């Protein structure tokens, strides 16, 4: 029998490859709430004329649909007329994308900070952290 051999089978530690269902639910809600909030914030900002210096002024009006697109199909005409009826749609969408990126980044930073604060230990009960020893490079 070898020095390190053993006939006793050790049970493997259970792997934690699953995500907590509560975290899945929070993520699902965030995927729904953040874009809706971003669109609402972009609409409110465009309504107040935010970004006149950066966004062209034509984008703050209603969009015009080319006749070739409008006469293509009755369904496309209906959708195009609906989109043309929304005030300052291009500016709203641009501002909504900016708000979405900023809000998503802020939520990611906050989540990362909270995870680092409340996460379980990196090491298990039988693990020992690696030693903080600097060794010299081996030379012959």
C-alpha positions, 0 to 999 in steps of 0.5 A: 500500500502506498504512502498516500493511497487509501481504500476509503472512497471520499464523497465529492463536495457538492458543486454550487453551479446553480443560481439562487432562484431569488437572484434569478427573479431579481434579474428577470425583474431588472431585465423588464424594469430597467428598459421601461424606466430608461424609455420613460426617462428618455421621454421625459428628458426629450420632452424637456429638450435635454441634449439640444447641443448634442442631438440634432434638432430634427430628432425632436420632432415627429418622424416622416415616413417615406411614401415607398415604405408607407405604400408597401403594405397596410400592416407596415403603413399602420405601424409607420403611422403609429410610430410617426404619431409619437412625439420626439421618438428619435431623441427619446430612443437615443436618450433612453439608450444613454440612460440604459447604459448608465443605469445598467452600469450603476446597477452592476457596480452596486451589485458587485459591491454588495456581492463582495460584501455579503458573498461567502468566503472564498475558502471552505472550512478545510482550506488554507489561503495560499502563503504570501511568500516571495521565492527567488527564481531557481538558477543552476 
